[in-house]
Amino acid sequence: MNRKWLCLASLLCGVLLAGCINQPTETTDTQSQPTITSTQESTTANQVTSQETTTEVTPTAVSETTSVTTVTSETATTGASSTETPASTESSSGISLYSSYAHLVSYDPDSGLADFDYFNMLKGEEAVQWLIDREGYTESEAEVIVANYADSEFIEQNDNPRLRTVDLADVTLKLMYHPDGTQVTDANPVAASLDDLNTLYRAYPDLLLQTYFYYIDVSSGRVSAVTQVYWP
């Protein structure tokens, strides 16, 4: 009888031992599951981070594209501005010539071409009207001013900045100076050739450019004479 109990006790102990041995294996399986979950979460987090990084890069690319467009627009505007800017002077060939007083602005002795700046000489009623219109004087004030002018005084009206080019090789010349730079002894200019003018200009250019003004005589649309005018 005692042997039977001992056998039963031995069997129960074996069952209990077997249960204890299998329990750690289940625990190990249970612990491995969270490790897999952690890996998935890490992968998901990495994907989210990658998406966020891509989202941040996209606005930067758009910003760079906008900057390039702005620069292109400024360049186009600058080009249009340069194209539309008109020339500051007109071609001398398109300017009509007529008899008038003028200042000699420049001269090229190699080509014989001279640039003249035309002006109007105003005296009497023309001078009075100019003072009223341009200077704001009353009529009585302007009349008094003009009445007190000396015979050589006048108002120079020069509203047109364009220059007129004249070929001095084809015109009659009269100057107030001789080729050596000496002035004529009276108020009458003397005849001069183009060579005389060139010699005078190369040695004393200011005598032609800065002293007396000129009268341009035009006949039938062509300049026939250029005279340096004595004016006290």
C-alpha positions in Angstrom: 0.0 0.0 0.0 2.8 2.3 0.8 4.4 1.5 -2.4 1.3 2.6 -4.4 1.4 6.0 -2.6 5.0 6.4 -3.3 4.4 5.7 -7.0 1.6 8.2 -7.2 3.7 10.8 -5.4 6.5 10.2 -7.8 4.2 10.7 -10.8 2.8 13.9 -9.4 6.3 15.2 -8.8 7.2 14.4 -12.4 4.2 16.2 -13.7 5.0 19.3 -11.6 8.6 19.2 -12.7 7.6 19.0 -16.4 5.3 22.0 -15.9 8.1 24.0 -14.4 10.4 23.2 -17.2 8.0 24.3 -19.9 7.0 27.6 -18.3 10.3 29.5 -19.1 9.8 28.6 -22.8 6.5 30.4 -22.9 8.0 33.3 -21.1 10.7 33.5 -23.8 8.1 33.5 -26.5 6.2 36.2 -24.8 9.3 38.4 -24.5 10.2 38.0 -28.2 6.8 39.5 -29.3 7.5 43.0 -27.9 10.9 43.1 -29.7 9.1 42.6 -33.1 6.6 45.4 -32.2 9.5 47.7 -31.3 11.1 47.1 -34.7 7.9 48.0 -36.5 7.4 51.1 -34.5 11.0 52.1 -35.2 10.5 51.5 -38.9 7.3 53.5 -38.9 9.0 56.3 -37.0 11.8 56.3 -39.6 9.3 56.5 -42.4 7.5 59.4 -40.7 10.8 61.2 -40.2 11.7 60.6 -43.8 8.4 62.0 -45.0 8.8 65.1 -42.7 12.3 65.7 -44.1 10.9 65.5 -47.7 8.2 67.9 -46.8 10.7 70.4 -45.5 12.9 70.1 -48.6 10.0 70.8 -51.0 9.4 74.4 -49.9 13.1 75.1 -50.2 13.0 74.0 -53.8 10.0 76.2 -54.5 11.7 79.2 -52.9 14.8 78.7 -55.1 12.6 78.6 -58.3 10.9 81.9 -57.3 14.2 83.6 -56.8 15.4 82.6 -60.3 12.2 83.9 -61.8 12.7 87.3 -60.1 16.2 87.7 -61.4 15.0 86.8 -65.0 12.3 89.4 -64.7 14.7 92.1 -63.6 17.0 91.3 -66.5 14.2 91.5 -69.0 13.1 94.8 -67.6 16.6 96.2 -67.9 16.8 95.1 -71.5 13.5 96.7 -72.3 14.6 99.9 -70.7 17.8 100.0 -72.7 16.0 99.3 -75.9 13.4 102.0 -75.4 15.8 104.7 -74.4 15.9 107.3 -77.2 19.0 108.8 -78.6 20.1 112.1 -77.0 20.8 113.9 -80.3 19.5 113.6 -83.8 21.5 113.0 -87.0 22.7 116.3 -88.5 21.7 115.1 -91.9 18.0 115.4 -90.9 18.1 119.0 -89.7 17.1 121.8 -92.1 19.5 124.7 -92.7 18.5 128.3 -92.9 20.2 131.7 -92.5 20.9 132.5 -88.9 23.4 133.5 -86.3 25.3 130.6 -84.7 28.1 129.6 -82.3 30.8 127.4 -83.6 30.8 124.4 -81.1 33.4 122.1 -82.7 35.5 121.8 -85.8 37.4 118.9 -87.4 40.3 120.2 -89.5 40.8 116.8 -91.1 37.3 116.6 -92.6 36.4 120.3 -92.7 33.2 119.6 -90.9 32.0 122.2 -88.3 29.1 121.9 -85.8 27.1 125.1 -85.3 24.5 126.0 -82.6 21.9 128.3 -84.0 20.3 131.1 -82.0 18.0 134.1 -82.6 19.0 137.6 -81.9 16.1 139.4 -80.2 15.8 143.2 -80.1 13.0 145.8 -79.8 9.5 144.3 -79.6 10.7 140.8 -79.8 13.0 141.3 -76.8 10.1 142.9 -74.9 7.8 140.0 -75.6 10.5 137.5 -74.6 11.0 139.2 -71.2 7.2 139.1 -70.6 6.8 135.5 -71.6 10.0 134.0 -70.2 11.0 136.2 -67.3 7.5 137.3 -66.0 8.0 141.0 -66.4 5.1 143.3 -67.0 4.9 145.0 -70.4 6.0 148.4 -68.9 8.9 146.8 -67.1 10.1 145.0 -70.1 9.9 148.1 -72.3 12.0 150.0 -69.9 14.7 147.3 -69.8 14.9 147.0 -73.6 14.9 150.8 -74.0 18.0 151.0 -71.9 19.9 148.4 -74.0 23.0 149.7 -75.8 23.1 149.3 -79.6 25.1 146.1 -79.2 22.9 144.5 -76.6 20.3 141.9 -77.4 18.6 138.8 -76.0 19.9 135.5 -77.3 17.1 133.0 -77.8 18.3 129.5 -78.1 15.5 126.9 -77.5 16.8 124.2 -79.8 19.7 122.1 -78.6 20.3 120.4 -81.9 23.5 121.2 -83.8 23.9 121.7 -87.5 26.9 120.4 -89.4 28.3 122.4 -92.2 31.1 121.4 -94.6 33.3 124.4 -94.7 35.2 123.2 -97.7 32.3 124.2 -99.9 31.5 127.7 -98.6 32.9 131.2 -98.7 34.7 132.0 -95.4 35.3 135.3 -93.7 37.2 135.6 -90.4 38.1 138.2 -87.8 41.6 136.7 -87.6 44.5 136.1 -89.9 46.1 132.6 -90.1 48.9 133.7 -87.7 46.4 134.6 -85.0 46.5 138.4 -85.4 43.1 140.2 -85.4 42.0 142.4 -88.3 42.5 146.1 -87.7 38.8 147.1 -88.2 35.4 145.6 -87.8 35.4 144.0 -91.2 36.2 140.2 -91.4 38.6 139.2 -94.1 38.3 136.4 -96.7 40.0 133.1 -95.7 40.6 129.8 -97.4 40.0 126.5 -95.7 43.8 126.1 -95.3 43.9 129.5 -93.5 41.1 128.4 -91.2 42.9 125.0 -90.5 46.2 126.8 -89.7 44.5 129.2 -87.4 42.5 126.4 -85.7 45.5 124.2 -85.0 47.4 127.0 -83.5 44.7 129.0 -81.8 41.4 127.1 -81.6 39.9 129.4 -79.0 40.0 132.3 -81.5 37.4 130.4 -83.6 35.4 128.8 -80.8 35.3 131.4 -78.0 35.5 134.9 -79.4 33.0 136.0 -82.1 29.9 134.3 -83.2 29.0 133.6 -86.8 26.4 134.2 -89.4 25.4 131.3 -91.6 24.1 132.4 -95.0 21.9 129.8 -96.7 20.7 130.0 -100.3 18.5 127.5 -102.0 18.9 125.1 -99.1 22.7 125.1 -99.2 25.2 127.0 -97.1 26.8 129.6 -99.3 28.9 131.6 -96.7 30.1 131.4 -93.1 31.2 134.7 -91.6 32.7 135.5 -88.2 30.8 138.5 -87.0 32.4 141.5 -85.2 30.3 142.4 -82.3 31.5 145.1 -79.8 
